Amino acid sequence: MNTQSTALPEGCMSPRHWAHYQKAEAMMPWATQTNAKRYDNDFIATRPPFIERAEGCRMWDMDGREYIDYRAALGPIVLGYRYPEVEEAVRRQLDKGTLFSMASPVEAVAAEAILQTLGWADKIRFMKTGADVCACCLRLARTYTGRDHLATSGYHGYQDWFALSFGWPNPGVPVALNDYIHKLTYGNLESVEQVFKAHGEQLAAVIVSPVEWSQDPRPDYLKLLRERCDQYGVVLIFDEVLTGFRLAKGGAPEYFGVKPDLSAYAKGIANGYPLSAYAGKAEVMDTLNRSIITTTYAGETLSLAAAIAVMQVFEREPVHAHLFRLGKRLREGFDAAFAEFDFPARTIGVDVAVDIAFSGTDAEKLKNRHDLFEKLYAKGIFANNEWFITYAHRESDIDDTVAKLRESLQELSNHG
Ligand SMILES: Cc1ncc(COP(=O)(O)O)c(C=O)c1O
């Protein structure tokens, strides 16, 4: 194992983080499991590579530095870290056990609670990750239609079908799969018409994220997809891995008024516990009776207990109104600050998770983004692209964050 220390990168505040990173990287390629958490990806020296604990809307790195967090563990945290009612439900289930030799009754209790919260789907099954459930939806659509092709926009996880369609470098994925994949562009109605005209009769499924956070939402795109899927007998799948339980209790069908045939859910369903679900119309879900989708850990009870508690909180508390209200406050504060300092950026997307759109040349955009986030991390504000609001954020956290953004812009303008 290579534990030889190399020099601290310029601007890196923490010798302890750097030493741990080197040790981790020597044993584990990337030094982590998740692409978006890689320290070497989009390197910003002040961003801590390791977080030791979190509570509410705050988290602490290995040096004990505190951050107001808007990354929400890449989306799963909707209520705030370690929401007491959810933690208590997990502790109670832990006393009974995690996994048994036959199904746990908790599986059906969770199914009922989630279907009731969603309000549009007839049936549901569980998995563990977002990639899992997107793949399950595609398998069901193929079984249901007897066709093989898919049309897609956006990211749906690392698995072969979606790896190719997302356009990452993909050594190890058979290129032959490309013959079955047809790319759509979010919001581009023409791309929908072209793909359906050329391949409508071959398509088993269209799978899209109802919102791409870096763009303004396009309900007209979703409506057109619904129309064309009906016309050609194609299964419409919404990848609600990130939008589910965040846009609204019922997700995209409630927010946009467009119903898919199947949806994939993951982040947001169990406040950070590893659970995902695919749900939809009975006639499509029932194809599970003639195919096999199975895995050992999908009925793990701690995450199901967490999900039941999360649904109860959604039922009782004005969670989504809070996310929208505070998101709007953050957004207005940011846009006012960008205007005041004449900084070439504006917020974009949906209030619950706005993005900052930088303007200028590609090089200018990159530099401005890098310089701004370098300042924000150093001041204890943590976000990446989307600024996820949780139920644990308070007005004072938002105001504090806007103040830190103003300070950052002030410092950048003094510099420039
Ligand atoms: C829209 C969307 N779909 C699918 C995935 C994959 O989920 P997971 O990382 O849990 O496999 C992600 C992950 O970021 C996502 O944002």
The ligand as an SDF file (V2000), in Angstrom:
LIG
                    3D

 16 16  0  0  0  0  0  0  0  0999 V2000
  -32.1630   11.0970  -11.6080 C   0  0  0  0  0  0  0  0  0  0  0  0
  -31.2790    9.9990  -11.0830 C   0  0  0  0  0  0  0  0  0  0  0  0
  -31.5050    8.7350  -11.4750 N   0  0  0  0  0  0  0  0  0  0  0  0
  -30.7650    7.7080  -11.0290 C   0  0  0  0  0  0  0  0  0  0  0  0
  -29.7180    7.9190  -10.1790 C   0  0  0  0  0  0  0  0  0  0  0  0
  -28.9070    6.7580   -9.6840 C   0  0  0  0  0  0  0  0  0  0  0  0
  -29.1870    6.5330   -8.3240 O   0  0  0  0  0  0  0  0  0  0  0  0
  -28.1520    5.7230   -7.4220 P   0  0  0  0  0  0  0  0  0  0  0  0
  -26.9270    6.5590   -7.2960 O   0  0  0  0  0  0  0  0  0  0  0  0
  -28.8600    5.5350   -6.1160 O   0  0  0  0  0  0  0  0  0  0  0  0
  -27.9050    4.4140   -8.1050 O   0  0  0  0  0  0  0  0  0  0  0  0
  -29.4230    9.2220   -9.7480 C   0  0  0  0  0  0  0  0  0  0  0  0
  -28.2960    9.4760   -8.8470 C   0  0  0  0  0  0  0  0  0  0  0  0
  -27.8440   10.5800   -8.6530 O   0  0  0  0  0  0  0  0  0  0  0  0
  -30.2320   10.2860  -10.2090 C   0  0  0  0  0  0  0  0  0  0  0  0
  -30.0030   11.5510   -9.8400 O   0  0  0  0  0  0  0  0  0  0  0  0
  1  2  1  0
  2  3  1  0
  2 15  2  0
  3  4  2  0
  4  5  1  0
  5  6  1  0
  5 12  2  0
  6  7  1  0
  7  8  1  0
  8  9  2  0
  8 10  1  0
  8 11  1  0
 12 13  1  0
 12 15  1  0
 13 14  2  0
 15 16  1  0
M  END
$$$$
